[in-house]
Amino acid sequence: MDPTVFAMIFLLSTLGANELSLLYPHKERIKIQNEEEIEATAKSQKNDWISPLNLSLSSTKSSNIDLSQKAVISFSQDIYRFGGIKYQISYAKANKRYRLTNLKVENESYYQSIYSTVLEIRKLKLQLKQAKYQLKNKELEIRIQKEKYKSGTVDIVLLNQAIMDKNTQLQTMINLQNSMVKYQQELSKITPIAQSKIILPRFKVISKGKFIKDNYALKLSKLQQNLKKSQLNLTKSNYYPKIAVSGEVGYQKTENYGTTQYKDNYHSVGVSISMPIDLNRDATIEAKKLAYMIERSNEMDTKINQEALYTQIMQTVENYQSYQGIIKENLKLYQEILQSTQKGFKVGYKSGFDYKIMQNTYRVNKLEIALYAIYIQQELLKLHYAIERG
């Protein structure tokens, strides 16, 4: 076994289902690098209003100057944009918050996929166990119909149907096995840990208030709205007057008609006021304003959709729990029939086939309760990963 995989399995066995241990090491590195990229981009955007210093070297010859050489450091810096600098910083912060939250959602989707796939595999294993008991019943049915056919009490149709039912059951088992292989392959793309070594959290019911308060989709919608508002304010500020200072300091040498002049302390300072005049100003601002208004409307849509999602999941969970109750009642009935059939078999008025069929049917229904417990966890998992935790 690969040493890295062994270490991760050991960590899981001692510390429990630590999500940070489930991903491949390179996926963990990608998570960290993505966060660092967002931080670096935000820092760059926040300081984007600060102009760089420019170093220039030039050497010129013309018809009226024999030679002119110049080496200067220059700058031109906006010092006032009527709110533009503040909006630039606000936009950088809003963009950072949105991207970091979105990254968190993407990272948690890995764990959601892992747990969802593990639940699916364990569900398929239970269904495969059920299918094996059902196959035994199909084989018993063939034996029953075969004896009846030999005795002349039934025709070949019922025996043939029993054989076809067995073949259908075998095909069902093959399909379940193929699905399990597919999900195991999908799981191996995300984590090096075998599904049997992954400890599943117990997902619990979340209150509607908490679901809406900490909902990722709503948080992203709100952050996107703030981002659009910052873009609107920044766009408006681009059309306001700007005050800038500029300057140069350096060295200049001029040769003209045999005379050489040196300026070792060459410098200049200036102040400028500018304001763009753009015929598309109103249309550009209106487009940004509409984008912001759309996001405000989208937030309401998102809230309605998330409330509907919560109601749907909780109703599904309640239905599954109700069906579990029905199965438990059926199990009591099956148990009574099983005991009665066993007694009848002992005294000779019930066949061994009847007892075995009822026994297998009882086992199938008992596994059904465990299956519905997985169905419930699959639904609650959706709630769990739809919200921000901690």
Secondary structure, 3 states (H helix, E strand, C coil): CCHHHHHHHHHHHHHCCCHHHCCCHHHHHHHHHHHHHHHHHHHHHHCCCCCCCEEEEEEECCCCCCEEEEEEEEEEEEEECCCHHHHHHHHHHHHHHHHHHHHHHHHHHHHHHHHHHHHHHHHHHHHHHHHHHHHHHHHHHHHHHHHHHHHCCCCHHHHHHHHHHHHHHHHHHHHHHHHHHHHHHHHHCCCCCCHHHCCCCCCCCCCHHHHHHCEHHHHHHHHHHHHHHHHHHHHHHCCCCEEEEEEEEEEEEEEECCEEEEEEEEEEEEEEEECCCCCCHHHHHHHHHHHHHHHHHHHHHHHHHHHHHHHHHHHHHHHHHHHHHHHHHHHHHHHHHHHHHHHHHHHCCCCHHHHHHHHHHHHHHHHHHHHHHHHHHHHHHHHHCCECCC
